[in-house]
Amino acid sequence: MREAQPDALRRRPRLLTIPAGVPFLECLAQSVLEGRLGAAPGDALALADTQIFLPTRRAVRELQTIFAQKLGGAAVLPNISALGDFDEDEGAFDTDPDEYGLPEAIGETERRLVLAQLIRGWAVGVARAIGTGGTEADLISTTPSEAIALAIELGQLIDSFETEGAKWTELAPLIPPEHDEVWRITADFLDVAATAWPAVLDERGKIGDAALRNLRLRTKAARFEHDVPHTPVIIAGSTGSNPATADLMRAVGLLPNGAVVLHGLDVEADEETWKEIGGNDAALPQHWTHPQHAFFRLLKRLGVERDEVGMLGRETRTGDARRALVAGALLPSELTDRWSATRLDAGRALDGMTLIEAANEREEALAIALALTETLREPDRTAALITPDRNLARRVANELKRWDIEAEDSAGLPLADSEAGVLARLITEAAANQLSPEALLPLLRHPDARFGMEGTTLADAVDTLEIAVLRGPVPPPGVEGLRSALNLAHTPPDAEETRFWHPAKKRLAAEKFTPANNLISRIGRALEPLCALGTGDVPLSALLGAHRAALLAVAADAPDDPDLKTLDSFFEEAAHHARLGVRLTDYPSVFRSLLRGETARGTHAAHPRLRILGTLEARLLGFDRVVLGGLNETIWPPQTKNDAFLSRPMRGALGLPPPEWRIGQAAHDFEQALGTRDVILTRAQKAGGAPSVAARWLQRLAALAGDNWKTAQQRGAFYLSAARALDDAPVERRGAPAPTPERDLRPSRLSVTEIETLIRDPYAIFAKHTLRLQPLDPLGAEPGASDRGNIIHKAVATFVEKHDPDAPDALEKLIALGREGFDPFWSFPDVRAIWWPRFENIASWFIAWESARRKTIKRTLTERKGLLDWQTREDRTFTLSGRADRLDEFPDGRFAVVDYKTGVLPGHTEVQVGMAPQLPLEAALLAHGKFEGAQGETSQYLYVQLTGRGDGGDEKLIVLKETTPAEVAAAALTDLKKMIDRFENEATPYRPGTHPKFRRRPNGDYDHLARFAEWLLAPDAPEDFS
């Protein structure tokens, strides 16, 4: 292998390579300064005239820094620019767009919108032609969001055609006439790209971005050929995956002082291996997955043999052993039979390599954070995490904050997921749902949703609005619905209206409503113009304009955020080109689709010696320690994704690369990163709660390294044990909670329904009355079983109190009372379709039952309240309260205690033994004359079940064994007093689920506080049910 030497005029391109084990940019800079790449050593003017092209802008900045350090800071640097290869996913030259007099490239947002409009028009036309009766009609997508998604896919295909120079005219012959209707539809669809799209570009005087990139590259190459520079020109670090880049590399390589510097070309592979890497002139998809396949294609295109490639830099013995191990592990599958005869110094190759196989993603992230911080303890050492997994990158960044280390993910965050992007998306959801509580509250809680209000005032207003309006029954839609619900909370019409309100809502002070009203007004000014577009299809430009104004109004007085400015520019461009008709309900998904691919770049100052990089950003960069994270199949390497429009044979016939080319690109990134002396490989054995599969490259390395691989695993075990120890704390297995509050904190008043809770789940009473905790109502609660029960209770109670069941219009009056109760919920489909028909069934049954019941009783009392006080053994007054649904007095002066039920009824035994004490305790209150207008002995416990199923209702008379209702009532009161006295003892705990029948089915409001899931099935759980 010859050393690189300056040549005269060249007949063949001059190529060199820097081994993976040598820091690429450092070696490149040193070679330039030493004159090995054209410029005379120490010639400042020649250095200033040197042109260097690198694949990415990040590599450009890094090389400029290296030159500045080597030249002592104050010096004229070479002219360094970014190429923007197709495989680098970056723009083309960092030059003036008009430098070569080329047309303007169409923007990505503009392209998506124009293609989406073409696609939707095509889809609607095809759907009409097919008609609703054809099965193919289901294959046609006509919604705007789906059209934009197809536009993105089609745009990527257009880029592939432009990059590879494929001809659309060559597609039609590839679709045989015998193919089914689906292929015909696909061919017609692709005509949008083949015919309609070029016409749009011609009309606008623009070209595609990929076409412009190729045109610039080839124009540059042509200028080098016709105006030969004698100053050094260097292209470094590119794989030449883009044919136009490869052509420029050829032109530069032929210049008198030109050079092409590759990164990590395998010059040691034998000829058989090299041909197998290339596919022996018939490359199949599996050949594209090899990390050296791109170099094979490049050398073939340039007409250069490997033995003509010069070498810059020398690897150490460890680096050379590492290279041999990696090259052997990544041999094409057809040659892996050589492994048994391969002689490798695996021990030396793995020196400095560590493998971390974490149990899950969180453990992987923490272990990586520890490995990175370990490097920072040594002065001047640098470290980087390289991973294509953005979730892992964010996890690691968060873990590093434990040590106050700011390490922002340089790959960026999707703009849609940035603070500004989330705010914009929340606005679309709130408007599309007409300010429903579930959509509005997340918007109000966003830190940048200021609405021009001062922070404390805004927070109070949002709290008030949440409690008074957004939680509980859903308010009417729109701003006026919010205002009417707030006014109702401020001035309720009667006490009955507030009976079931949450205590927090009842406690709202009058002065809290003024800022809440102000906030509603600001919400209206910000969002009503967008909400008003919610009828039918409207121009997308109108939606974007209203959305932009809403975002500015919502974020008024919020801290400056560069991403808000990015979004504003997006709105301006998108609105200018938006011609689609979109429904407001579809707009959130349309907006998200339009933002796809847009990136938010962080503005926080990152640590100077630590970086978190994507595989693209990491190319060519050098660090003292590199962590390669997320090495699982489908992550690194990525999962292949077939073309949405073309089959693999079609792509091959058109000269387009197969989907596997990205795996080869990922393999090349992996191979080059392994050249770092101190490298840590990490993966999670479980991802998303499911077992994962190690990256194929790890499996091959482990197989080839044999027992030496255990050494790398042992080094990784150190970081795993440290990560586990970091959060490892002694875990004391604890049973059920058993709080014992002071007597003054124990409840001195309970209702008859709460007594049942005290018997079954004392902890719930403790949480509600001692801790004074009460679950908030759900957001925008749709009517549930309790609402249905309350409506039915009120309707039948009012009817019994005011109307005669034998009157001709009795059924009509009960129906009217029910309709009055259901009216606030009439907009809910379930109410109209299920609840109301059932109530009509209930009404018919109840009229007949009530008519027959009236003939057996003397009088009926409804909704009577009662209080019974007594002194406990600790000389505290305890009050039992009750509210009887109905008390029926018989001619003999005795009573029936009646309870209306719309749910499950308790059993006879439960009532008798005291597990369902509601009716017996109401009977005790009745016996003591605590219900207004009624006192006497109870002779009957009766449940009236009103479900609306079957006949509509039923009655259940509780049958007692060897006792009477009056005796059960007396016993229930006696037992209650004993139980209250027991809980008056400060040593008596409030245990959760104290009866086995109910503790096995925890579903109470406080079960999470009682840690049921933690101790319920524990073998050492307490069995004290007293």
PEBELFEN-V107505 format. One record per helix or strand. SS is the DSSP state (H for helix, E for strand). FROM is the first residue (numbers start at 0). TO is the last residue. If there is no record, write none. Layout:
((SS & FROM & TO) (SS & FROM & TO))
//
This chain:
((E & 2 & 2) (E & 14 & 17) (H & 23 & 32) (H & 43 & 48) (E & 50 & 53) (H & 56 & 69) (E & 78 & 81) (H & 85 & 87) (E & 103 & 104) (H & 107 & 129) (H & 134 & 138) (H & 143 & 163) (H & 167 & 169) (H & 171 & 173) (H & 180 & 203) (E & 205 & 206) (H & 208 & 225) (E & 232 & 235) (H & 242 & 252) (E & 257 & 262) (H & 270 & 277) (H & 284 & 287) (H & 292 & 301) (H & 305 & 307) (E & 309 & 311) (H & 316 & 328) (H & 332 & 340) (H & 345 & 348) (E & 352 & 357) (H & 360 & 375) (E & 382 & 385) (H & 389 & 402) (E & 408 & 408) (E & 412 & 413) (H & 414 & 416) (H & 418 & 431) (H & 436 & 444) (H & 454 & 469) (E & 470 & 470) (E & 472 & 472) (H & 477 & 489) (H & 494 & 497) (H & 502 & 505) (H & 511 & 530) (E & 537 & 538) (H & 539 & 553) (H & 561 & 576) (E & 580 & 581) (H & 583 & 594) (E & 598 & 599) (E & 609 & 612) (H & 614 & 617) (E & 624 & 627) (E & 631 & 631) (E & 633 & 633) (E & 637 & 637) (H & 647 & 653) (H & 660 & 672) (E & 677 & 683) (E & 685 & 686) (E & 689 & 690) (E & 693 & 693) (H & 695 & 725) (E & 737 & 738) (H & 742 & 744) (E & 748 & 750) (H & 751 & 759) (H & 761 & 769) (E & 778 & 778) (E & 780 & 780) (H & 784 & 801) (H & 809 & 824) (H & 828 & 853) (E & 858 & 870) (E & 876 & 888) (E & 894 & 900) (H & 907 & 912) (H & 917 & 926) (E & 930 & 930) (E & 933 & 933) (E & 937 & 944) (E & 953 & 956) (H & 964 & 983) (E & 989 & 990) (H & 995 & 998) (H & 1011 & 1014))
//
